[in-house]
Amino acid sequence: MSPSPIHSITFGRAAPGLAVRDIQAAFRFYSEILGMQKVFENGNPVGFMVLKKDAAEIHLSQSKDHAPTTVNAFHMFVDDIDALYAICEAAGVRIIKSLKDKDYDQRAFVFADPDGNRIDVGQRI
């Protein structure tokens, strides 16, 4: 059996898409709490927005009937998880799972954005 052609394809950056009920409120949360900057928006009124900080990118889509789930929307790595956790706590961000060392060599926590999207944050130990 010959190798699949997929092995010769290099995958690049992947960016999660998040549904939000109020795109401007979501933008304020991600910019004020996580320091993300808007690098693109589309629509009048705006219905799609791309936010970025360093290598992390999030694509927000307006969805008035968005309902949160109990599944993490995405996972991201940071280089100072203790500082980010402190920032989230000070800002009153809803923490779903507290910061702790995991048995898979990560220090991690999970928070929810204002729309209930669960974000899993980790730092390799």
Number of C-alpha atoms within 10 A of each C-alpha: 3 4 7 7 7 8 7 8 7 6 7 6 7 10 15 13 16 19 23 26 17 17 21 15 13 21 19 14 17 20 16 12 17 14 13 20 17 16 11 11 16 11 8 7 9 12 16 20 22 19 20 19 15 8 10 15 20 19 17 23 22 19 15 11 9 16 12 17 10 9 10 15 17 16 14 13 16 14 10 12 18 17 11 16 20 12 14 16 13 10 12 10 16 15 17 14 13 11 18 12 15 13 7 8 11 15 19 24 23 19 22 18 17 17 17 18 21 23 19 19 20 24 17 15 10
